[in-house]
Amino acid sequence: MEPVLSLTDFATIKAICAGIGLVIFGTVFLVAVLWVYRPGAREHYQNIGKHMLDD
């Protein structure tokens, strides 16, 4: 009885999954950076910092 998937098939699947993971990680990282540096964020973060020190 032959195996369902050969080792080359597993290597291909592994490479595809690694690529998908890299794309997802890069997208999440880019969105996080853009969110932090969005227009108006500086004032928002400064207000949060001032309110934290008022307690």
mmJSON file of the N, C-alpha and C atoms, coordinates in Angstrom:
{"data_MODEL":{"atom_site":{
"group_PDB":["ATOM","ATOM","ATOM","ATOM","ATOM","ATOM","ATOM","ATOM","ATOM","ATOM","ATOM","ATOM","ATOM","ATOM","ATOM","ATOM","ATOM","ATOM","ATOM","ATOM","ATOM","ATOM","ATOM","ATOM","ATOM","ATOM","ATOM","ATOM","ATOM","ATOM","ATOM","ATOM","ATOM","ATOM","ATOM","ATOM","ATOM","ATOM","ATOM","ATOM","ATOM","ATOM","ATOM","ATOM","ATOM","ATOM","ATOM","ATOM","ATOM","ATOM","ATOM","ATOM","ATOM","ATOM","ATOM","ATOM","ATOM","ATOM","ATOM","ATOM","ATOM","ATOM","ATOM","ATOM","ATOM","ATOM","ATOM","ATOM","ATOM","ATOM","ATOM","ATOM","ATOM","ATOM","ATOM","ATOM","ATOM","ATOM","ATOM","ATOM","ATOM","ATOM","ATOM","ATOM","ATOM","ATOM","ATOM","ATOM","ATOM","ATOM","ATOM","ATOM","ATOM","ATOM","ATOM","ATOM","ATOM","ATOM","ATOM","ATOM","ATOM","ATOM","ATOM","ATOM","ATOM","ATOM","ATOM","ATOM","ATOM","ATOM","ATOM","ATOM","ATOM","ATOM","ATOM","ATOM","ATOM","ATOM","ATOM","ATOM","ATOM","ATOM","ATOM","ATOM","ATOM","ATOM","ATOM","ATOM","ATOM","ATOM","ATOM","ATOM","ATOM","ATOM","ATOM","ATOM","ATOM","ATOM","ATOM","ATOM","ATOM","ATOM","ATOM","ATOM","ATOM","ATOM","ATOM","ATOM","ATOM","ATOM","ATOM","ATOM","ATOM","ATOM","ATOM","ATOM","ATOM","ATOM","ATOM","ATOM","ATOM","ATOM","ATOM","ATOM","ATOM"],
"id":[1,2,3,4,5,6,7,8,9,10,11,12,13,14,15,16,17,18,19,20,21,22,23,24,25,26,27,28,29,30,31,32,33,34,35,36,37,38,39,40,41,42,43,44,45,46,47,48,49,50,51,52,53,54,55,56,57,58,59,60,61,62,63,64,65,66,67,68,69,70,71,72,73,74,75,76,77,78,79,80,81,82,83,84,85,86,87,88,89,90,91,92,93,94,95,96,97,98,99,100,101,102,103,104,105,106,107,108,109,110,111,112,113,114,115,116,117,118,119,120,121,122,123,124,125,126,127,128,129,130,131,132,133,134,135,136,137,138,139,140,141,142,143,144,145,146,147,148,149,150,151,152,153,154,155,156,157,158,159,160,161,162,163,164,165],
"type_symbol":["N","C","C","N","C","C","N","C","C","N","C","C","N","C","C","N","C","C","N","C","C","N","C","C","N","C","C","N","C","C","N","C","C","N","C","C","N","C","C","N","C","C","N","C","C","N","C","C","N","C","C","N","C","C","N","C","C","N","C","C","N","C","C","N","C","C","N","C","C","N","C","C","N","C","C","N","C","C","N","C","C","N","C","C","N","C","C","N","C","C","N","C","C","N","C","C","N","C","C","N","C","C","N","C","C","N","C","C","N","C","C","N","C","C","N","C","C","N","C","C","N","C","C","N","C","C","N","C","C","N","C","C","N","C","C","N","C","C","N","C","C","N","C","C","N","C","C","N","C","C","N","C","C","N","C","C","N","C","C","N","C","C","N","C","C"],
"label_atom_id":["N","CA","C","N","CA","C","N","CA","C","N","CA","C","N","CA","C","N","CA","C","N","CA","C","N","CA","C","N","CA","C","N","CA","C","N","CA","C","N","CA","C","N","CA","C","N","CA","C","N","CA","C","N","CA","C","N","CA","C","N","CA","C","N","CA","C","N","CA","C","N","CA","C","N","CA","C","N","CA","C","N","CA","C","N","CA","C","N","CA","C","N","CA","C","N","CA","C","N","CA","C","N","CA","C","N","CA","C","N","CA","C","N","CA","C","N","CA","C","N","CA","C","N","CA","C","N","CA","C","N","CA","C","N","CA","C","N","CA","C","N","CA","C","N","CA","C","N","CA","C","N","CA","C","N","CA","C","N","CA","C","N","CA","C","N","CA","C","N","CA","C","N","CA","C","N","CA","C","N","CA","C","N","CA","C","N","CA","C","N","CA","C"],
"label_alt_id":[null,null,null,null,null,null,null,null,null,null,null,null,null,null,null,null,null,null,null,null,null,null,null,null,null,null,null,null,null,null,null,null,null,null,null,null,null,null,null,null,null,null,null,null,null,null,null,null,null,null,null,null,null,null,null,null,null,null,null,null,null,null,null,null,null,null,null,null,null,null,null,null,null,null,null,null,null,null,null,null,null,null,null,null,null,null,null,null,null,null,null,null,null,null,null,null,null,null,null,null,null,null,null,null,null,null,null,null,null,null,null,null,null,null,null,null,null,null,null,null,null,null,null,null,null,null,null,null,null,null,null,null,null,null,null,null,null,null,null,null,null,null,null,null,null,null,null,null,null,null,null,null,null,null,null,null,null,null,null,null,null,null,null,null,null],
"label_comp_id":["MET","MET","MET","GLU","GLU","GLU","PRO","PRO","PRO","VAL","VAL","VAL","LEU","LEU","LEU","SER","SER","SER","LEU","LEU","LEU","THR","THR","THR","ASP","ASP","ASP","PHE","PHE","PHE","ALA","ALA","ALA","THR","THR","THR","ILE","ILE","ILE","LYS","LYS","LYS","ALA","ALA","ALA","ILE","ILE","ILE","CYS","CYS","CYS","ALA","ALA","ALA","GLY","GLY","GLY","ILE","ILE","ILE","GLY","GLY","GLY","LEU","LEU","LEU","VAL","VAL","VAL","ILE","ILE","ILE","PHE","PHE","PHE","GLY","GLY","GLY","THR","THR","THR","VAL","VAL","VAL","PHE","PHE","PHE","LEU","LEU","LEU","VAL","VAL","VAL","ALA","ALA","ALA","VAL","VAL","VAL","LEU","LEU","LEU","TRP","TRP","TRP","VAL","VAL","VAL","TYR","TYR","TYR","ARG","ARG","ARG","PRO","PRO","PRO","GLY","GLY","GLY","ALA","ALA","ALA","ARG","ARG","ARG","GLU","GLU","GLU","HIS","HIS","HIS","TYR","TYR","TYR","GLN","GLN","GLN","ASN","ASN","ASN","ILE","ILE","ILE","GLY","GLY","GLY","LYS","LYS","LYS","HIS","HIS","HIS","MET","MET","MET","LEU","LEU","LEU","ASP","ASP","ASP","ASP","ASP","ASP"],
"label_asym_id":["A","A","A","A","A","A","A","A","A","A","A","A","A","A","A","A","A","A","A","A","A","A","A","A","A","A","A","A","A","A","A","A","A","A","A","A","A","A","A","A","A","A","A","A","A","A","A","A","A","A","A","A","A","A","A","A","A","A","A","A","A","A","A","A","A","A","A","A","A","A","A","A","A","A","A","A","A","A","A","A","A","A","A","A","A","A","A","A","A","A","A","A","A","A","A","A","A","A","A","A","A","A","A","A","A","A","A","A","A","A","A","A","A","A","A","A","A","A","A","A","A","A","A","A","A","A","A","A","A","A","A","A","A","A","A","A","A","A","A","A","A","A","A","A","A","A","A","A","A","A","A","A","A","A","A","A","A","A","A","A","A","A","A","A","A"],
"label_entity_id":["1","1","1","1","1","1","1","1","1","1","1","1","1","1","1","1","1","1","1","1","1","1","1","1","1","1","1","1","1","1","1","1","1","1","1","1","1","1","1","1","1","1","1","1","1","1","1","1","1","1","1","1","1","1","1","1","1","1","1","1","1","1","1","1","1","1","1","1","1","1","1","1","1","1","1","1","1","1","1","1","1","1","1","1","1","1","1","1","1","1","1","1","1","1","1","1","1","1","1","1","1","1","1","1","1","1","1","1","1","1","1","1","1","1","1","1","1","1","1","1","1","1","1","1","1","1","1","1","1","1","1","1","1","1","1","1","1","1","1","1","1","1","1","1","1","1","1","1","1","1","1","1","1","1","1","1","1","1","1","1","1","1","1","1","1"],
"label_seq_id":[1,1,1,2,2,2,3,3,3,4,4,4,5,5,5,6,6,6,7,7,7,8,8,8,9,9,9,10,10,10,11,11,11,12,12,12,13,13,13,14,14,14,15,15,15,16,16,16,17,17,17,18,18,18,19,19,19,20,20,20,21,21,21,22,22,22,23,23,23,24,24,24,25,25,25,26,26,26,27,27,27,28,28,28,29,29,29,30,30,30,31,31,31,32,32,32,33,33,33,34,34,34,35,35,35,36,36,36,37,37,37,38,38,38,39,39,39,40,40,40,41,41,41,42,42,42,43,43,43,44,44,44,45,45,45,46,46,46,47,47,47,48,48,48,49,49,49,50,50,50,51,51,51,52,52,52,53,53,53,54,54,54,55,55,55],
"pdbx_PDB_ins_code":[null,null,null,null,null,null,null,null,null,null,null,null,null,null,null,null,null,null,null,null,null,null,null,null,null,null,null,null,null,null,null,null,null,null,null,null,null,null,null,null,null,null,null,null,null,null,null,null,null,null,null,null,null,null,null,null,null,null,null,null,null,null,null,null,null,null,null,null,null,null,null,null,null,null,null,null,null,null,null,null,null,null,null,null,null,null,null,null,null,null,null,null,null,null,null,null,null,null,null,null,null,null,null,null,null,null,null,null,null,null,null,null,null,null,null,null,null,null,null,null,null,null,null,null,null,null,null,null,null,null,null,null,null,null,null,null,null,null,null,null,null,null,null,null,null,null,null,null,null,null,null,null,null,null,null,null,null,null,null,null,null,null,null,null,null],
"Cartn_x":[0.837,0.0,0.886,0.606,1.404,0.917,1.834,1.409,0.543,-0.318,-1.231,-0.463,0.449,1.264,2.733,3.521,4.955,5.638,6.928,7.666,7.755,7.798,7.837,6.519,5.412,4.127,4.092,4.642,4.693,5.584,6.702,7.586,6.884,6.105,5.357,4.312,3.579,2.562,3.218,4.366,5.079,5.509,6.001,6.435,5.25,4.132,2.938,2.449,2.401,1.962,2.911,4.198,5.169,4.957,4.688,4.433,3.17,2.126,0.864,1.064,1.788,2.066,2.857,3.823,4.622,3.766,2.882,1.997,1.055,0.494,-0.405,0.345,1.533,2.329,2.678,3.117,3.473,2.289,1.126,-0.081,-0.467,-0.455,-0.805,0.196,1.472,2.502,2.306,2.063,1.871,0.633,-0.451,-1.675,-1.423,-0.686,-0.395,0.444,1.431,2.273,1.45,0.633,-0.203,-1.212,-1.71,-2.677,-2.017,-0.801,-0.105,0.255,0.657,1.092,0.007,-1.247,-2.329,-2.437,-3.026,-3.172,-4.029,-3.579,-4.314,-3.976,-3.173,-2.866,-1.958,-1.107,-0.169,-0.917,-1.904,-2.67,-3.427,-3.953,-4.686,-3.773,-2.581,-1.664,-1.138,-0.968,-0.534,-1.618,-2.889,-3.977,-4.055,-3.875,-3.881,-2.757,-1.576,-0.438,-0.659,-1.276,-1.564,-2.589,-3.609,-4.627,-4.078,-3.12,-2.545,-1.741,-1.101,-0.298,-1.155,-2.395,-3.28,-3.807,-3.776,-4.35,-3.591],
"Cartn_y":[-1.179,0.0,1.248,2.152,3.372,4.441,5.275,6.354,7.366,8.019,8.98,10.204,10.702,11.851,11.482,11.898,11.644,12.766,12.597,13.605,14.925,14.861,16.106,16.858,16.122,16.781,17.5,16.866,17.497,18.735,18.681,19.838,20.991,20.665,21.701,22.326,21.512,22.014,22.869,22.431,23.187,24.552,24.603,25.861,26.802,26.262,27.087,27.651,26.829,27.285,28.341,28.163,29.147,30.476,30.439,31.663,32.356,31.586,32.157,32.786,32.108,32.65,33.943,34.012,35.222,36.382,36.11,37.156,37.647,36.741,37.13,37.948,37.499,38.232,39.622,39.709,41.008,41.949,41.419,42.244,42.769,41.906,42.328,43.364,43.163,44.111,45.461,45.456,46.7,47.447,46.73,47.362,47.96,47.263,47.781,49.057,49.081,50.271,51.44,51.174,52.24,52.745,51.866,52.265,53.177,52.862,53.657,55.028,55.099,56.356,57.017,56.724,57.352,58.825,59.656,61.077,61.265,62.123,62.4,61.472,60.48,59.518,60.129,61.056,61.653,62.339,63.153,63.847,62.861,61.826,60.799,60.138,59.739,59.069,60.036,61.314,62.286,62.501,62.536,62.674,61.46,60.281,59.07,59.132,59.572,59.664,60.666,61.816,62.812,62.305,61.614,61.096,59.994,59.239,58.185,58.796,59.937,60.58,61.348,61.666,62.427,61.577,60.289,59.418,59.466],
"Cartn_z":[0.0,0.0,0.0,-0.895,-1.013,-0.027,0.452,1.341,0.584,1.313,0.694,0.21,1.033,0.659,0.784,-0.172,-0.096,0.69,0.93,1.684,0.92,-0.391,-1.16,-1.047,-0.93,-0.726,0.617,1.663,2.971,2.946,2.226,2.12,1.415,0.397,-0.318,0.59,1.313,2.242,3.318,3.821,4.85,4.313,3.09,2.491,2.273,1.848,1.637,2.967,3.996,5.318,5.885,5.67,6.137,5.421,4.149,3.397,3.855,4.086,4.569,5.945,6.813,8.144,8.081,7.185,7.031,6.533,5.598,5.087,6.184,6.965,8.056,9.1,9.494,10.481,9.971,8.724,8.152,8.094,7.745,7.678,9.048,10.051,11.413,11.922,11.654,12.087,11.409,10.114,9.383,9.867,10.112,10.623,12.003,12.85,14.192,14.114,13.243,13.096,12.561,11.551,10.999,12.026,12.885,13.913,14.944,15.337,16.344,15.786,14.522,13.921,13.077,13.347,12.59,12.982,12.107,12.431,13.685,14.557,15.784,16.937,16.706,17.764,18.831,18.423,19.372,20.52,20.174,21.197,22.08,21.481,22.236,23.268,22.839,23.753,24.824,24.476,25.481,26.533,26.102,27.067,27.987,27.447,28.274,29.294,28.853,29.765,30.873,30.549,31.573,32.586,32.118,33.027,33.933,33.442,34.278,35.418,35.164,36.211,37.202,36.842,37.743,38.898,38.782,39.823,41.1],
"occupancy":[1.0,1.0,1.0,1.0,1.0,1.0,1.0,1.0,1.0,1.0,1.0,1.0,1.0,1.0,1.0,1.0,1.0,1.0,1.0,1.0,1.0,1.0,1.0,1.0,1.0,1.0,1.0,1.0,1.0,1.0,1.0,1.0,1.0,1.0,1.0,1.0,1.0,1.0,1.0,1.0,1.0,1.0,1.0,1.0,1.0,1.0,1.0,1.0,1.0,1.0,1.0,1.0,1.0,1.0,1.0,1.0,1.0,1.0,1.0,1.0,1.0,1.0,1.0,1.0,1.0,1.0,1.0,1.0,1.0,1.0,1.0,1.0,1.0,1.0,1.0,1.0,1.0,1.0,1.0,1.0,1.0,1.0,1.0,1.0,1.0,1.0,1.0,1.0,1.0,1.0,1.0,1.0,1.0,1.0,1.0,1.0,1.0,1.0,1.0,1.0,1.0,1.0,1.0,1.0,1.0,1.0,1.0,1.0,1.0,1.0,1.0,1.0,1.0,1.0,1.0,1.0,1.0,1.0,1.0,1.0,1.0,1.0,1.0,1.0,1.0,1.0,1.0,1.0,1.0,1.0,1.0,1.0,1.0,1.0,1.0,1.0,1.0,1.0,1.0,1.0,1.0,1.0,1.0,1.0,1.0,1.0,1.0,1.0,1.0,1.0,1.0,1.0,1.0,1.0,1.0,1.0,1.0,1.0,1.0,1.0,1.0,1.0,1.0,1.0,1.0],
"B_iso_or_equiv":[0.0,0.0,0.0,0.0,0.0,0.0,0.0,0.0,0.0,0.0,0.0,0.0,0.0,0.0,0.0,0.0,0.0,0.0,0.0,0.0,0.0,0.0,0.0,0.0,0.0,0.0,0.0,0.0,0.0,0.0,0.0,0.0,0.0,0.0,0.0,0.0,0.0,0.0,0.0,0.0,0.0,0.0,0.0,0.0,0.0,0.0,0.0,0.0,0.0,0.0,0.0,0.0,0.0,0.0,0.0,0.0,0.0,0.0,0.0,0.0,0.0,0.0,0.0,0.0,0.0,0.0,0.0,0.0,0.0,0.0,0.0,0.0,0.0,0.0,0.0,0.0,0.0,0.0,0.0,0.0,0.0,0.0,0.0,0.0,0.0,0.0,0.0,0.0,0.0,0.0,0.0,0.0,0.0,0.0,0.0,0.0,0.0,0.0,0.0,0.0,0.0,0.0,0.0,0.0,0.0,0.0,0.0,0.0,0.0,0.0,0.0,0.0,0.0,0.0,0.0,0.0,0.0,0.0,0.0,0.0,0.0,0.0,0.0,0.0,0.0,0.0,0.0,0.0,0.0,0.0,0.0,0.0,0.0,0.0,0.0,0.0,0.0,0.0,0.0,0.0,0.0,0.0,0.0,0.0,0.0,0.0,0.0,0.0,0.0,0.0,0.0,0.0,0.0,0.0,0.0,0.0,0.0,0.0,0.0,0.0,0.0,0.0,0.0,0.0,0.0],
"pdbx_formal_charge":[null,null,null,null,null,null,null,null,null,null,null,null,null,null,null,null,null,null,null,null,null,null,null,null,null,null,null,null,null,null,null,null,null,null,null,null,null,null,null,null,null,null,null,null,null,null,null,null,null,null,null,null,null,null,null,null,null,null,null,null,null,null,null,null,null,null,null,null,null,null,null,null,null,null,null,null,null,null,null,null,null,null,null,null,null,null,null,null,null,null,null,null,null,null,null,null,null,null,null,null,null,null,null,null,null,null,null,null,null,null,null,null,null,null,null,null,null,null,null,null,null,null,null,null,null,null,null,null,null,null,null,null,null,null,null,null,null,null,null,null,null,null,null,null,null,null,null,null,null,null,null,null,null,null,null,null,null,null,null,null,null,null,null,null,null],
"auth_seq_id":[1,1,1,2,2,2,3,3,3,4,4,4,5,5,5,6,6,6,7,7,7,8,8,8,9,9,9,10,10,10,11,11,11,12,12,12,13,13,13,14,14,14,15,15,15,16,16,16,17,17,17,18,18,18,19,19,19,20,20,20,21,21,21,22,22,22,23,23,23,24,24,24,25,25,25,26,26,26,27,27,27,28,28,28,29,29,29,30,30,30,31,31,31,32,32,32,33,33,33,34,34,34,35,35,35,36,36,36,37,37,37,38,38,38,39,39,39,40,40,40,41,41,41,42,42,42,43,43,43,44,44,44,45,45,45,46,46,46,47,47,47,48,48,48,49,49,49,50,50,50,51,51,51,52,52,52,53,53,53,54,54,54,55,55,55],
"auth_comp_id":["MET","MET","MET","GLU","GLU","GLU","PRO","PRO","PRO","VAL","VAL","VAL","LEU","LEU","LEU","SER","SER","SER","LEU","LEU","LEU","THR","THR","THR","ASP","ASP","ASP","PHE","PHE","PHE","ALA","ALA","ALA","THR","THR","THR","ILE","ILE","ILE","LYS","LYS","LYS","ALA","ALA","ALA","ILE","ILE","ILE","CYS","CYS","CYS","ALA","ALA","ALA","GLY","GLY","GLY","ILE","ILE","ILE","GLY","GLY","GLY","LEU","LEU","LEU","VAL","VAL","VAL","ILE","ILE","ILE","PHE","PHE","PHE","GLY","GLY","GLY","THR","THR","THR","VAL","VAL","VAL","PHE","PHE","PHE","LEU","LEU","LEU","VAL","VAL","VAL","ALA","ALA","ALA","VAL","VAL","VAL","LEU","LEU","LEU","TRP","TRP","TRP","VAL","VAL","VAL","TYR","TYR","TYR","ARG","ARG","ARG","PRO","PRO","PRO","GLY","GLY","GLY","ALA","ALA","ALA","ARG","ARG","ARG","GLU","GLU","GLU","HIS","HIS","HIS","TYR","TYR","TYR","GLN","GLN","GLN","ASN","ASN","ASN","ILE","ILE","ILE","GLY","GLY","GLY","LYS","LYS","LYS","HIS","HIS","HIS","MET","MET","MET","LEU","LEU","LEU","ASP","ASP","ASP","ASP","ASP","ASP"],
"auth_asym_id":["A","A","A","A","A","A","A","A","A","A","A","A","A","A","A","A","A","A","A","A","A","A","A","A","A","A","A","A","A","A","A","A","A","A","A","A","A","A","A","A","A","A","A","A","A","A","A","A","A","A","A","A","A","A","A","A","A","A","A","A","A","A","A","A","A","A","A","A","A","A","A","A","A","A","A","A","A","A","A","A","A","A","A","A","A","A","A","A","A","A","A","A","A","A","A","A","A","A","A","A","A","A","A","A","A","A","A","A","A","A","A","A","A","A","A","A","A","A","A","A","A","A","A","A","A","A","A","A","A","A","A","A","A","A","A","A","A","A","A","A","A","A","A","A","A","A","A","A","A","A","A","A","A","A","A","A","A","A","A","A","A","A","A","A","A"],
"auth_atom_id":["N","CA","C","N","CA","C","N","CA","C","N","CA","C","N","CA","C","N","CA","C","N","CA","C","N","CA","C","N","CA","C","N","CA","C","N","CA","C","N","CA","C","N","CA","C","N","CA","C","N","CA","C","N","CA","C","N","CA","C","N","CA","C","N","CA","C","N","CA","C","N","CA","C","N","CA","C","N","CA","C","N","CA","C","N","CA","C","N","CA","C","N","CA","C","N","CA","C","N","CA","C","N","CA","C","N","CA","C","N","CA","C","N","CA","C","N","CA","C","N","CA","C","N","CA","C","N","CA","C","N","CA","C","N","CA","C","N","CA","C","N","CA","C","N","CA","C","N","CA","C","N","CA","C","N","CA","C","N","CA","C","N","CA","C","N","CA","C","N","CA","C","N","CA","C","N","CA","C","N","CA","C","N","CA","C","N","CA","C","N","CA","C"],
"pdbx_PDB_model_num":[1,1,1,1,1,1,1,1,1,1,1,1,1,1,1,1,1,1,1,1,1,1,1,1,1,1,1,1,1,1,1,1,1,1,1,1,1,1,1,1,1,1,1,1,1,1,1,1,1,1,1,1,1,1,1,1,1,1,1,1,1,1,1,1,1,1,1,1,1,1,1,1,1,1,1,1,1,1,1,1,1,1,1,1,1,1,1,1,1,1,1,1,1,1,1,1,1,1,1,1,1,1,1,1,1,1,1,1,1,1,1,1,1,1,1,1,1,1,1,1,1,1,1,1,1,1,1,1,1,1,1,1,1,1,1,1,1,1,1,1,1,1,1,1,1,1,1,1,1,1,1,1,1,1,1,1,1,1,1,1,1,1,1,1,1]
}}}
